[in-house]
Amino acid sequence: MSFFTAFFYDNVMKYTEEACLVEWRRTLLENVEGNVLEIGAGTGASLGLYPQKPSLALYLSEPDSHMRMQLEKKLHSQPNIKATVLSCSTENIDSDDDFFDYVFVSLVCCSVKDVAASLQEIKRVLKPNGRFIFLEHVAAEPNSRCYHWQQRLNFIWRRVADNCHLNRNTEQSIIDAGFVIEDIQYEKMRKMIAVVQPTIRGIARIAPE
């Protein structure tokens, strides 16, 4: 991702954040505690939405250097938020096994190189009783008009939007990776173009062996 893309990212997402994403993230994160990892933290859109708990140890991972620069700048301007910033990718998380109580991803699975490998890494670093929290834009209902446009535009969209895919079935990928979805909601992302509107958000746990 270029410096200019990272620099203007917040402005591009501003209206969608205000319309729905801030509320969705705050609700998803309201009960987190212990060791918490946000993967693909970007420019820090979730900062300020985590509960202020003494027991919460926050880790923010962002592999893109330009996005991470914006993230660190926001952290420095909000000294009340304590977090450890990591540079690792979703496919190779810099952590011991069974370390985190919660792992959170927001608009990340659409653009990772290997969804299956990323989800296996999340399983690896989660405690056996931990929770995986997700908020992702996904493929529309099969055979819908939106889905057909996603299929047509995906090749171009990936190249202009830093490998972001319009047509990934992330819910099925989560299940295939060995998670049990405890709660999931389907809703359109407001103030966004139609092919990016379908979303899922929810909480999953590791399936018992």
Secondary structure, 3 states (H helix, E strand, C coil): CCHHHHHHHHHHHHHHHHHHHHHHHHHHHCCCCCEEEEECCCCCCCCCCCCCCCCCEEEEECCCHHHHHHHHHHHHHCCCCCEEEECCCCCCCCCCCCCEEEEEEECCCCCCCCHHHHHHHHHHHEEEEEEEEEEEECCCCCCCHHHHHHHHHHHHHHHHCCCCCCCCCHHHHHHHCCEEEEEEEEEECCCCCHHHCEEEEEEEEECCC
